[in-house]
């Protein structure tokens, strides 16, 4: 029996949202994501985002796999209003189906108002709760989000290409990511995939990523959603929500971080002020590394340079964040480990060693890191 997926402590009933880096690969690592497939996958991604209440912070669709930085909010106390439920259903189901659910809710509410009871139910509130429960168990839940997305896309792909069977290599991987430095680093790492693979020279030209969609999609629709996601990835530790008005700030920081990782366009970004200041630094790379304050969104420029490499900890590390964050996750899942393990945080090795002292991993990877 395979182990249950590792979830952030209290997901579904906690008070704070959880962030995950999710990855899934196509079976046999076949190159199946051409333009039409990428467009369809992104469509289903946004549909499930609107349905589930989970929010996409960053994503990138490659030729045989995808990366997704997903925020899963806690379940609200009490249930959704009928109007909110129907609005979420409209993201995934036909108008006729949603109208049918609306009629069921109206009938149940009417029965209660009339003082009568619905057949086979104690009262109208029980009936209303059961109608809601048919759908809400799939909302604000990591596994249900990924299951629905992968199944819906597989059905479309198989129908379109006249094939049958599974499309995905194995169950998806997920890594718990701390807000702040870890979330910002992961968002940049995800958007840098096309450039690391040599597909494009300018990341703004890659349409199937959060940054490309934010740049090319404009200020409305999915372009706005992509901007909101990156704003949240960069500022969630500062209490900023999905605020597209902060896109100018987030885009400057995102471009800086991605550019610095490639050794390009060093510049300054002030996170402490009311806004972000973008100007050319007078320091070269070596001088920035030696300075006490290198003027970047990361305390150590070497972390930005690290992002040009594939960092296995970001896909297999289980939990990524500060030492305190990883140790807290370890304490909340102590039963997963043997009695000899005293704490959770492990320093990164290999291509992830430049993050030592800032980011820690739950797993002590030794091979191909």
BELMO-V209111 format. One record per residue. N is the residue number from 1. OMEGA is omega in whole degrees, 0 to 359 (none if undefined). Layout:
BEGIN
n=(N	N)
omega=(OMEGA	OMEGA)
END
This chain:
BEGIN
n=(1	2	3	4	5	6	7	8	9	10	11	12	13	14	15	16	17	18	19	20	21	22	23	24	25	26	27	28	29	30	31	32	33	34	35	36	37	38	39	40	41	42	43	44	45	46	47	48	49	50	51	52	53	54	55	56	57	58	59	60	61	62	63	64	65	66	67	68	69	70	71	72	73	74	75	76	77	78	79	80	81	82	83	84	85	86	87	88	89	90	91	92	93	94	95	96	97	98	99	100	101	102	103	104	105	106	107	108	109	110	111	112	113	114	115	116	117	118	119	120	121	122	123	124	125	126	127	128	129	130	131	132	133	134	135	136	137	138	139	140	141	142	143	144	145	146	147	148	149	150	151	152	153	154	155	156	157	158	159	160	161	162	163	164	165	166	167	168	169	170	171	172	173	174	175	176	177	178	179	180	181	182	183	184	185	186	187	188	189	190	191	192	193	194	195	196	197	198	199	200	201	202	203	204	205	206	207	208	209	210	211	212	213	214	215	216	217	218	219	220	221	222	223	224	225	226	227	228	229	230	231	232	233	234	235	236	237	238	239	240	241	242	243	244	245	246	247	248	249	250	251	252	253	254	255	256	257	258	259	260	261	262	263	264	265	266	267	268	269	270	271	272	273	274	275	276	277	278	279	280	281	282	283	284	285	286	287	288	289	290	291	292	293	294	295	296	297	298	299	300	301	302	303	304	305	306	307	308	309	310	311	312	313	314	315	316	317	318	319	320	321	322	323	324	325	326	327	328	329	330	331	332	333	334	335	336	337	338	339	340	341	342	343	344	345	346	347	348	349	350	351	352	353	354	355	356	357	358	359	360	361	362	363	364	365	366	367	368	369)
omega=(180	182	175	181	180	180	175	183	174	181	181	181	183	181	182	175	177	180	181	167	184	180	173	182	178	181	184	180	178	177	184	185	169	186	182	180	177	180	180	180	179	177	179	177	180	177	181	174	180	181	193	187	171	183	178	177	180	177	172	178	179	187	181	177	176	174	182	172	191	174	179	182	176	175	179	176	185	181	176	170	177	181	180	178	182	178	178	179	182	178	189	187	181	178	181	180	180	178	178	178	178	179	177	180	179	179	181	179	181	179	178	180	180	180	179	183	178	181	177	177	183	180	186	180	176	180	179	180	180	177	178	186	178	185	189	178	179	183	177	182	184	185	179	177	183	178	181	181	184	179	181	179	179	179	178	183	181	178	182	185	176	178	176	174	184	178	189	188	182	177	186	175	176	179	176	186	177	174	180	185	182	181	178	180	182	178	178	179	180	182	180	183	182	180	176	180	179	183	181	174	178	184	178	181	181	190	191	177	181	181	178	179	179	180	187	185	177	189	181	175	183	174	177	179	179	179	179	181	180	174	180	180	184	189	184	179	178	177	179	180	180	190	182	179	178	183	180	179	184	183	177	180	181	179	179	183	179	179	178	180	179	180	184	168	175	181	183	176	184	180	188	184	181	178	179	179	181	177	180	177	176	181	170	186	181	180	179	179	183	185	179	178	186	173	180	178	175	183	183	182	180	176	178	179	179	187	177	181	171	182	186	179	182	178	185	187	179	178	180	178	178	180	181	181	181	179	177	177	177	181	181	180	185	184	180	188	179	184	182	181	185	179	186	190	177	178	180	179	172	183	178	186	180	179	183	180	179	179	180	181	176	184	179	183	183	183	174	178	none)
END
